Amino acid sequence: MLYYLLTLINERFAPPGFDIFHFITFRAAAAAITALFISWVVGPRIIRLLKRRQIGEAAKLEAPTSHLAKAGTPTMGGLIVLASALVPVLLWGELRDTYVWLIVVATALLGFVGFLDDYLKVVKKLPKGLIGEYKIVGQVLVGVLVGGVMYFAPEFAAHKSATMVPFWKNEMLDFGFLYIPMIVFVITATSNAVNLTDGLDGLAIGTISIAFIAIAVICYVTGRVDTAHYLNIPYLEGSGELAVFSAAIVGAGLGFLWYNAYPAQVFMGDTGSLALGGALGAVMVMLKKELLLPVLGGIFFTETVSVLVQKAWFKYTKRKYGQGRRVFKMAPIHHHFELLGWPEPKIVLRFYIIAIILAILSLASFKVR
């Protein structure tokens, strides 16, 4: 909306320097700064509200005993992230662009699903919150929405059900009629993967912010004819606007990290983790880069695999030997390192380092093919 106002002023009065508002790079930077500012303004107010309403995290029995001290810390802080990220997109984004409204709607809907889960757990005191099947239904419906628009809308007709194969030149994989189910799987998987990663102070929000820095770059080069041609990747008209959304996520993430860094003043809860994870998957499928997710989202991928391996091995050994055995001391894998004696801040910092390396590798994949 602010973008349209400034554009109108430029068209009517042509003041010097106002052409800058047409550039995606400037609007992305403005969105990041706006998101950071909003998080610093609304963050303390939301935290005080959560404390006043006694909306605090319950003690997690599935976490190491050191986490018992975190019981009572305000949760549902994902409201800070969502407000900080979505408002700047509405201010600085091109709202006539299908990519923009699709990612905003998908993120908001998944945030609502996460909010319901947190509300039922923390306010209504239901131990498991939103029933797992209902949560999956919400994620699947968002995936169907995104997949349906991308498959049937004329804006996406050029590549429709195809996606780029990373590390291979001129290779596109066409999913055909399986494209919508594939998108449903990606969005559901990434949404749950970030949710699993959200177990240490600052871990999920920091790693997702690092991933979105790389995604902002990918959005920009994919949405420009010249850079897309130079990198030999599919040019997707209008996708550059997703750089504004990605930059807003980075700004909101850094702002939330201010309160979520160890020792955390607030947790984002499912309100934030389901929304951010789903946004990660949705953006990548819109960019036709979803096959790059195991690299760019390697932290989330590893966290999810550690849980699957732990459960599968436990069930197998229990069936074979009568007693279940574990591969890790505890899953997700960040708890394994905690039980090895690593301090929480050290685990988080090392995961950040790995996330940065994976982001660089993901960007390098566009030339190393």
C-alpha positions as CSV (number, residue, x, y, z in Angstrom):
1,M,0.0,0.0,0.0
2,L,2.8,2.4,0.8
3,Y,4.4,1.3,-2.4
4,Y,1.3,2.4,-4.4
5,L,1.2,5.7,-2.6
6,L,4.8,6.5,-3.3
7,T,4.4,5.4,-6.9
8,L,1.4,7.7,-7.3
9,I,3.3,10.6,-5.9
10,N,6.1,9.8,-8.3
11,E,3.8,9.7,-11.3
12,R,1.9,12.9,-10.4
13,F,4.8,15.1,-9.1
14,A,8.0,13.3,-10.2
15,P,10.0,14.4,-7.2
16,P,13.8,13.7,-7.5
17,G,14.8,10.2,-6.3
18,F,11.3,8.7,-6.1
19,D,12.1,6.3,-8.9
20,I,13.9,4.2,-6.3
21,F,10.6,2.8,-5.0
22,H,10.2,0.8,-8.3
23,F,13.3,-1.2,-7.5
24,I,12.8,-4.6,-5.8
25,T,16.1,-4.3,-4.0
26,F,15.2,-1.1,-2.3
27,R,11.7,-2.4,-1.4
28,A,13.2,-5.6,0.0
29,A,15.6,-3.6,2.2
30,A,12.7,-1.4,3.3
31,A,10.6,-4.4,4.1
32,A,13.4,-5.9,6.2
33,I,14.0,-2.7,8.2
34,T,10.2,-2.1,8.6
35,A,9.8,-5.7,9.9
36,L,12.7,-5.2,12.4
37,F,11.2,-2.0,13.6
38,I,7.7,-3.5,14.0
39,S,9.1,-6.4,16.0
40,W,10.9,-4.1,18.4
41,V,7.8,-2.0,18.8
42,V,5.2,-4.7,19.2
43,G,7.4,-7.4,20.7
44,P,7.6,-6.1,24.3
45,R,3.8,-5.4,24.3
46,I,2.9,-8.9,23.1
47,I,5.3,-10.4,25.6
48,R,3.8,-8.4,28.5
49,L,0.3,-9.4,27.3
50,L,1.3,-13.1,27.2
51,K,2.7,-12.8,30.7
52,R,-0.4,-11.0,32.0
53,R,-2.6,-13.7,30.6
54,Q,-0.2,-16.4,31.9
55,I,0.2,-17.9,28.5
56,G,3.4,-19.8,29.2
57,E,5.2,-22.9,27.9
58,A,4.4,-26.1,29.8
59,A,7.2,-28.3,31.0
60,K,8.3,-30.6,28.2
61,L,8.8,-34.2,29.4
62,E,10.2,-35.2,26.1
63,A,13.1,-32.7,26.4
64,P,16.2,-32.9,28.7
65,T,15.6,-32.2,32.3
66,S,17.4,-28.9,32.0
67,H,14.4,-27.6,30.0
68,L,12.2,-27.8,33.1
69,A,13.5,-24.4,34.1
70,K,11.9,-23.0,31.0
71,A,8.4,-23.8,32.0
72,G,6.3,-20.7,32.2
73,T,8.2,-18.8,29.6
74,P,5.6,-16.9,27.4
75,T,4.8,-18.7,24.2
76,M,2.8,-17.9,21.1
77,G,5.5,-15.3,20.3
78,G,5.0,-16.3,16.6
79,L,2.4,-13.5,16.7
80,I,5.4,-11.1,16.8
81,V,7.0,-12.8,13.8
82,L,3.8,-12.9,11.7
83,A,2.8,-9.3,12.4
84,S,6.4,-8.1,11.8
85,A,6.7,-10.0,8.5
86,L,3.3,-9.7,6.9
87,V,2.6,-6.0,7.5
88,P,5.8,-4.9,5.6
89,V,4.9,-7.1,2.6
90,L,1.5,-5.3,2.5
91,L,3.3,-2.0,2.7
92,W,6.1,-2.6,0.2
93,G,5.0,-5.4,-2.0
94,E,3.3,-5.4,-5.4
95,L,-0.1,-6.6,-4.2
96,R,-1.4,-7.3,-7.8
97,D,1.3,-10.0,-8.1
98,T,-0.1,-13.5,-7.6
99,Y,3.1,-14.7,-5.9
100,V,2.7,-12.1,-3.2
101,W,-0.9,-12.7,-2.2
102,L,-0.4,-16.5,-2.4
103,I,2.5,-16.6,0.0
104,V,0.9,-14.1,2.3
105,V,-2.4,-16.2,2.5
106,A,-0.5,-19.5,2.9
107,T,1.7,-18.1,5.7
108,A,-1.3,-16.5,7.5
109,L,-3.3,-19.7,7.3
110,L,-0.5,-21.9,8.6
111,G,0.0,-19.3,11.4
112,F,-3.7,-19.7,12.2
113,V,-3.3,-23.5,12.4
114,G,-0.4,-23.1,14.8
115,F,-2.3,-20.5,16.8
116,L,-5.1,-22.9,17.3
117,D,-2.7,-25.6,18.5
118,D,-1.0,-23.2,20.9
119,Y,-4.3,-21.8,22.2
120,L,-5.7,-25.3,22.9
121,K,-2.4,-26.4,24.7
122,V,-1.7,-23.3,26.7
123,V,-5.0,-21.6,27.3
124,K,-7.5,-24.5,27.2
125,K,-4.8,-26.8,28.9
126,L,-5.3,-29.7,26.4
127,P,-2.0,-31.6,26.7
128,K,-1.7,-32.4,23.0
129,G,-3.3,-29.2,21.7
130,L,-4.8,-29.5,18.3
131,I,-5.3,-33.1,17.4
132,G,-2.5,-34.2,15.1
133,E,-4.8,-35.2,12.3
134,Y,-6.5,-31.8,12.3
135,K,-3.2,-30.1,12.2
136,I,-2.2,-32.2,9.2
137,V,-5.5,-31.4,7.5
138,G,-4.8,-27.7,7.9
139,Q,-1.4,-28.1,6.4
140,V,-2.7,-30.2,3.5
141,L,-5.4,-27.7,2.7
142,V,-2.8,-24.9,2.5
143,G,-0.7,-27.2,0.2
144,V,-3.8,-27.9,-2.0
145,L,-4.4,-24.1,-2.2
146,V,-0.9,-23.3,-3.3
147,G,-0.7,-26.4,-5.6
148,G,-4.0,-25.7,-7.2
149,V,-3.2,-22.1,-8.0
150,M,0.2,-23.0,-9.4
151,Y,-1.2,-25.8,-11.5
152,F,-4.3,-24.0,-12.9
153,A,-3.5,-20.3,-12.8
154,P,-2.4,-18.9,-16.2
155,E,0.5,-17.0,-14.6
156,F,2.2,-20.3,-13.9
157,A,1.4,-22.0,-17.2
158,A,4.9,-21.7,-18.7
159,H,6.4,-24.3,-16.3
160,K,3.2,-25.6,-14.7
161,S,4.1,-29.0,-13.1
162,A,7.9,-28.8,-13.8
163,T,10.7,-28.0,-11.4
164,M,14.4,-27.3,-11.7
165,V,16.9,-30.1,-10.8
166,P,19.7,-28.6,-8.7
167,F,23.3,-29.1,-9.7
168,W,22.3,-30.1,-13.3
169,K,22.2,-27.8,-16.3
170,N,19.0,-27.5,-18.3
171,E,17.4,-30.3,-16.3
172,M,13.7,-29.9,-15.4
173,L,11.7,-32.6,-13.7
174,D,8.0,-32.7,-14.7
175,F,5.7,-34.2,-12.0
176,G,2.7,-34.2,-14.2
177,F,-0.6,-35.0,-12.3
178,L,1.5,-35.7,-9.2
179,Y,2.5,-32.0,-8.9
180,I,-0.2,-30.9,-6.5
181,P,0.4,-33.9,-4.1
182,M,4.1,-33.1,-4.3
183,I,3.5,-29.5,-3.2
184,V,1.3,-30.7,-0.4
185,F,4.1,-33.0,0.8
186,V,6.7,-30.3,0.6
187,I,4.7,-27.7,2.5
188,T,3.5,-30.2,5.2
189,A,7.0,-31.6,5.6
190,T,8.8,-28.2,5.9
191,S,6.1,-26.9,8.2
192,N,6.6,-29.8,10.6
193,A,10.4,-29.8,10.2
194,V,10.8,-26.2,11.4
195,N,8.4,-27.1,14.2
196,L,10.7,-30.0,15.3
197,T,13.7,-27.7,15.1
198,D,12.1,-25.2,17.5
199,G,13.5,-26.8,20.7
200,L,16.4,-24.5,21.7
201,D,16.5,-20.8,22.3
202,G,17.0,-19.0,19.0
203,L,17.6,-22.2,17.0
204,A,14.6,-22.3,14.7
205,I,14.3,-18.5,14.1
206,G,18.0,-18.1,13.5
207,T,18.3,-20.9,11.0
208,I,15.1,-20.0,9.1
209,S,16.4,-16.4,8.9
210,I,19.7,-17.5,7.4
211,A,17.8,-19.7,4.8
212,F,15.6,-16.8,3.8
213,I,18.6,-14.5,3.2
214,A,19.6,-17.0,0.5
215,I,16.0,-17.3,-0.7
216,A,15.8,-13.5,-1.1
217,V,18.8,-13.7,-3.5
218,I,17.2,-16.6,-5.4
219,C,13.9,-14.7,-5.7
220,Y,15.7,-11.7,-7.1
221,V,17.7,-13.6,-9.8
222,T,14.8,-15.8,-10.8
223,G,12.6,-12.7,-11.3
224,R,15.0,-11.0,-13.7
225,V,15.3,-11.9,-17.3
226,D,19.0,-11.1,-17.5
227,T,20.2,-12.9,-14.4
228,A,17.9,-15.9,-15.0
229,H,19.3,-16.2,-18.6
230,Y,22.9,-15.8,-17.3
231,L,22.4,-18.5,-14.7
232,N,20.5,-20.7,-17.1
233,I,17.5,-21.1,-14.8
234,P,13.8,-20.7,-15.6
235,Y,12.7,-17.0,-15.6
236,L,9.5,-16.6,-13.6
237,E,7.9,-13.3,-14.2
238,G,6.7,-11.6,-11.0
239,S,8.6,-14.0,-8.7
240,G,11.1,-11.2,-7.8
241,E,8.4,-9.8,-5.5
242,L,9.0,-12.8,-3.3
243,A,12.3,-11.2,-2.4
244,V,10.3,-8.5,-0.5
245,F,8.5,-11.2,1.4
246,S,11.8,-13.1,2.1
247,A,13.5,-9.9,3.3
248,A,10.6,-9.2,5.6
249,I,10.9,-12.7,7.1
250,V,14.6,-12.0,7.7
251,G,13.9,-8.6,9.4
252,A,11.1,-10.2,11.5
253,G,13.3,-13.1,12.4
254,L,16.2,-10.9,13.6
255,G,13.7,-8.8,15.6
256,F,12.3,-11.9,17.2
257,L,15.7,-13.3,17.9
258,W,16.3,-10.2,20.1
259,Y,13.8,-11.7,22.5
260,N,14.3,-15.4,21.7
261,A,18.1,-15.6,22.1
262,Y,19.3,-17.5,25.1
263,P,17.9,-17.2,27.7
264,A,14.6,-16.7,25.8
265,Q,12.1,-14.2,27.0
266,V,9.5,-15.7,24.7
267,F,9.0,-18.8,22.5
268,M,7.4,-18.6,19.1
269,G,5.4,-21.8,19.6
270,D,3.5,-23.5,16.8
271,T,2.1,-20.1,15.8
272,G,5.5,-19.2,14.4
273,S,7.2,-22.5,13.6
274,L,4.3,-23.9,11.4
275,A,3.9,-20.7,9.6
276,L,7.6,-20.1,8.9
277,G,8.2,-23.7,7.9
278,G,5.3,-23.7,5.5
279,A,6.4,-20.4,4.1
280,L,9.8,-21.9,3.4
281,G,8.3,-24.8,1.5
282,A,5.8,-22.6,-0.3
283,V,8.4,-20.1,-1.5
284,M,10.6,-22.8,-2.8
285,V,7.9,-24.5,-4.8
286,M,6.8,-21.1,-6.2
287,L,10.4,-20.6,-7.4
288,K,10.6,-24.1,-8.9
289,K,13.5,-24.8,-6.5
290,E,11.9,-27.3,-4.1
291,L,14.4,-30.0,-4.8
292,L,17.1,-27.7,-3.3
293,L,15.3,-27.8,0.0
294,P,17.4,-30.7,1.5
295,V,20.5,-28.6,1.0
296,L,19.2,-25.1,1.9
297,G,17.0,-26.5,4.7
298,G,19.6,-29.1,5.7
299,I,19.2,-28.3,9.4
300,F,15.5,-28.9,9.3
301,F,15.9,-31.9,7.1
302,T,18.5,-33.5,9.5
303,E,16.3,-32.7,12.5
304,T,13.3,-34.5,10.9
305,V,15.4,-37.5,9.8
306,S,16.8,-37.9,13.3
307,V,13.3,-38.3,14.6
308,L,12.3,-40.7,11.9
309,V,15.4,-42.8,12.4
310,Q,15.1,-42.8,16.2
311,K,11.4,-44.0,16.0
312,A,12.1,-46.6,13.3
313,W,15.1,-48.1,15.1
314,F,13.3,-48.2,18.4
315,K,10.3,-50.0,17.0
316,Y,12.5,-52.4,15.0
317,T,14.8,-53.4,18.0
318,K,11.8,-53.7,20.3
319,R,10.1,-56.1,17.9
320,K,13.4,-58.1,17.3
321,Y,14.9,-58.0,20.8
322,G,12.0,-57.3,23.1
323,Q,13.5,-54.0,24.1
324,G,13.7,-50.8,22.1
325,R,17.2,-49.3,21.5
326,R,18.1,-45.8,20.4
327,V,20.5,-44.4,17.8
328,F,20.6,-41.0,19.5
329,K,20.5,-40.1,23.2
330,M,17.4,-38.1,22.4
331,A,15.7,-36.8,19.2
332,P,15.5,-34.3,17.6
333,I,19.2,-34.3,17.2
334,H,19.8,-31.0,19.0
335,H,18.7,-32.7,22.2
336,H,21.3,-35.4,21.5
337,F,24.1,-32.8,21.6
338,E,22.6,-31.4,24.8
339,L,22.8,-34.8,26.5
340,L,26.4,-35.0,25.3
341,G,27.1,-32.0,27.5
342,W,27.2,-29.2,24.9
343,P,25.9,-25.9,26.3
344,E,22.7,-24.8,24.6
345,P,24.2,-21.5,23.1
346,K,27.1,-23.5,21.6
347,I,24.7,-25.9,19.9
348,V,22.7,-23.0,18.5
349,L,25.8,-21.2,17.2
350,R,27.2,-24.3,15.5
351,F,23.9,-24.9,13.8
352,Y,24.0,-21.3,12.6
353,I,27.4,-21.9,11.1
354,I,26.2,-25.0,9.3
355,A,23.1,-23.2,8.1
356,I,25.3,-20.4,6.6
357,I,27.5,-23.0,4.9
358,L,24.4,-24.7,3.4
359,A,23.0,-21.3,2.3
360,I,26.3,-20.6,0.5
361,L,26.3,-24.0,-1.1
362,S,22.7,-23.5,-2.3
363,L,23.6,-20.3,-4.0
364,A,26.8,-21.8,-5.4
365,S,24.6,-24.6,-7.0
366,F,23.4,-22.1,-9.6
367,K,26.9,-21.9,-11.1
368,V,28.3,-25.3,-10.2
369,R,26.2,-27.4,-12.6
